[in-house]
Amino acid sequence: MHYPFIFLILLLFSSCSDIEKDGQIKKIDLLKITVSDLEKDLSENQIQAFSEKKIAIYSVIKRIKTYYYLDTVDVPFAKKMEAYKVMGKSLKSLGAEYEKIRVSLNEEKVSLKKLQTDIQKGFGHREKYNENIIFEKNKIEQIKQFLKDYKSNCNRFNAAYDTLHAPLNEFSLRLEEKYKKKYQ
């Protein structure tokens, strides 16, 4: 008589764990979708022609340093040049931010896949599955914030680049042309 009762209790526990398991798997699937959406958002907000802009910025700075000689300081021009140099330095940090977010998203995909496999196969500490899901969700929220900051920094960079690059590039090319005419 005790055996059917024990069997019923075991059946009840296993069915409850299956219900919890299904809920946990669904949560992880939602987190995976979120990570995929973040990857898409990151790739859509990547700075276009990153290396070309980097080369263009440093070429302009080099030409101006090489060919611009004045006895007095032109304050408005100096402010523009300082803003341009800061913009060039920010491009380097934008590249690092992009890579950090990209790597974080890849690591998160791997972590979610491992957690999902553990839950499906019942590996590890079952009582900590929900804590692990919450931990992964918090990591994704942190990545979302990094991505938001990255997009904001990209917008600032693009605005500064659009404003400063064309006039300073034109100015540096005229300086180079003047110099070559004068000394050839």
C-alpha positions as CSV (number, residue, x, y, z in Angstrom):
1,M,0.0,0.0,0.0
2,H,2.9,2.4,0.7
3,Y,4.5,1.9,-2.8
4,P,1.6,3.4,-4.8
5,F,1.6,6.4,-2.4
6,I,5.3,6.9,-2.8
7,F,5.0,6.6,-6.5
8,L,2.2,9.2,-6.5
9,I,4.4,11.6,-4.5
10,L,7.3,11.2,-6.9
11,L,5.0,11.6,-9.9
12,L,3.7,14.9,-8.4
13,F,7.2,16.2,-7.8
14,S,8.4,15.4,-11.3
15,S,5.4,17.0,-12.9
16,C,5.8,20.1,-10.8
17,S,9.5,20.3,-11.8
18,D,8.5,19.9,-15.4
19,I,6.1,22.9,-15.1
20,E,8.8,25.0,-13.6
21,K,11.3,23.8,-16.2
22,D,9.0,24.8,-19.0
23,G,8.6,28.3,-17.5
24,Q,12.4,28.6,-17.1
25,I,13.0,27.5,-20.7
26,K,10.4,30.1,-21.9
27,K,12.2,32.8,-19.9
28,I,15.5,31.9,-21.4
29,D,14.0,31.9,-24.9
30,L,12.8,35.4,-24.3
31,L,16.2,36.4,-23.1
32,K,17.7,34.9,-26.3
33,I,15.3,36.9,-28.4
34,T,16.3,40.0,-26.5
35,V,20.0,39.3,-27.2
36,S,19.3,38.8,-30.9
37,D,17.5,42.1,-31.0
38,L,20.4,43.8,-29.3
39,E,22.8,42.3,-31.8
40,K,20.7,43.6,-34.7
41,D,20.5,47.1,-33.0
42,L,24.3,47.1,-32.5
43,S,25.0,46.2,-36.1
44,E,22.6,48.9,-37.4
45,N,24.3,51.5,-35.3
46,Q,27.9,50.7,-36.1
47,I,29.8,53.7,-37.4
48,Q,29.9,53.5,-41.1
49,A,33.3,53.6,-42.8
50,F,35.0,53.5,-39.4
51,S,38.6,53.1,-40.7
52,E,38.1,55.6,-43.5
53,K,36.9,58.3,-41.0
54,K,39.8,57.5,-38.7
55,I,42.3,57.9,-41.5
56,A,40.6,61.0,-42.8
57,I,40.7,62.6,-39.3
58,Y,44.4,61.9,-38.7
59,S,45.3,63.0,-42.3
60,V,43.6,66.4,-41.7
61,I,45.4,66.8,-38.3
62,K,48.7,65.9,-39.8
63,R,48.4,68.3,-42.8
64,I,47.4,71.1,-40.5
65,K,50.3,70.4,-38.1
66,T,52.7,70.2,-41.0
67,Y,51.6,73.3,-43.1
68,Y,50.0,75.7,-40.6
69,Y,52.3,78.4,-39.3
70,L,51.1,81.6,-37.6
71,D,52.8,84.1,-35.3
72,T,49.5,84.6,-33.4
73,V,46.9,82.2,-32.2
74,D,43.5,82.2,-34.0
75,V,41.2,81.4,-31.1
76,P,38.2,80.3,-33.1
77,F,40.4,78.1,-35.3
78,A,42.1,76.7,-32.2
79,K,38.8,75.8,-30.6
80,K,37.7,74.0,-33.8
81,M,41.0,72.1,-33.9
82,E,40.7,71.1,-30.3
83,A,37.1,69.9,-30.9
84,Y,38.3,68.0,-34.0
85,K,41.1,66.3,-32.0
86,V,38.7,65.3,-29.2
87,M,36.4,63.9,-31.8
88,G,39.2,61.8,-33.3
89,K,40.0,60.4,-29.8
90,S,36.4,59.6,-29.2
91,L,36.4,57.5,-32.4
92,K,38.9,55.2,-30.8
93,S,36.8,54.8,-27.7
94,L,33.7,54.2,-29.9
95,G,35.5,51.3,-31.5
96,A,36.4,49.9,-28.1
97,E,32.8,50.3,-26.9
98,Y,31.4,48.6,-30.0
99,E,33.8,45.6,-29.5
100,K,33.0,45.4,-25.8
101,I,29.3,45.2,-26.5
102,R,29.7,42.8,-29.4
103,V,31.8,40.4,-27.2
104,S,29.4,40.8,-24.3
105,L,26.5,39.8,-26.5
106,N,28.4,36.7,-27.8
107,E,29.3,35.7,-24.3
108,E,25.7,36.1,-23.2
109,K,24.4,33.9,-26.0
110,V,26.8,31.2,-24.9
111,S,25.8,31.6,-21.2
112,L,22.1,31.4,-22.1
113,K,22.6,28.3,-24.2
114,K,24.6,26.6,-21.4
115,L,21.9,27.5,-18.8
116,Q,19.1,26.3,-21.1
117,T,21.0,23.0,-21.6
118,D,21.5,22.6,-17.9
119,I,17.8,23.2,-17.2
120,Q,16.7,20.8,-20.0
121,K,19.0,18.0,-18.8
122,G,18.7,18.7,-15.1
123,F,22.4,19.4,-14.5
124,G,23.7,21.5,-11.7
125,H,21.8,23.0,-8.8
126,R,18.2,23.1,-9.8
127,E,17.3,25.4,-6.9
128,K,19.6,28.0,-8.4
129,Y,18.2,28.0,-11.9
130,N,15.8,30.9,-11.2
131,E,18.7,32.9,-9.6
132,N,20.8,32.2,-12.7
133,I,18.0,33.4,-15.0
134,I,17.7,36.6,-13.0
135,F,21.5,37.1,-13.1
136,E,21.5,36.7,-16.9
137,K,18.6,39.0,-17.2
138,N,20.5,41.7,-15.2
139,K,23.5,41.2,-17.4
140,I,21.4,41.8,-20.5
141,E,19.9,45.0,-18.9
142,Q,23.5,46.2,-18.4
143,I,24.3,45.5,-22.0
144,K,21.2,47.4,-23.1
145,Q,22.5,50.4,-21.1
146,F,25.9,50.1,-22.7
147,L,24.3,50.0,-26.1
148,K,22.2,53.0,-25.3
149,D,25.3,55.0,-24.3
150,Y,27.1,53.8,-27.4
151,K,24.3,55.0,-29.6
152,S,24.3,58.3,-27.9
153,N,28.1,58.7,-28.3
154,C,27.8,57.7,-32.0
155,N,25.2,60.3,-32.6
156,R,27.5,62.9,-31.0
157,F,30.4,61.8,-33.0
158,N,28.5,61.9,-36.3
159,A,27.2,65.3,-35.6
160,A,30.7,66.6,-34.8
161,Y,32.2,64.9,-37.8
162,D,29.5,66.3,-40.1
163,T,30.1,69.8,-38.7
164,L,33.9,69.9,-38.5
165,H,35.5,67.5,-41.0
166,A,34.5,69.1,-44.3
167,P,35.7,72.7,-43.5
168,L,38.9,71.5,-41.8
169,N,39.7,69.1,-44.5
170,E,39.2,71.8,-47.2
171,F,41.4,74.2,-45.1
172,S,44.2,71.6,-44.7
173,L,44.2,70.8,-48.5
174,R,44.4,74.5,-49.3
175,L,47.4,74.8,-46.8
176,E,49.1,71.9,-48.5
177,E,48.5,73.3,-51.9
178,K,49.9,76.8,-50.9
179,Y,52.9,75.2,-49.3
180,K,53.7,73.1,-52.4
181,K,53.3,76.1,-54.7
182,K,55.5,78.3,-52.5
183,Y,58.3,75.8,-52.1
184,Q,58.4,74.1,-55.5
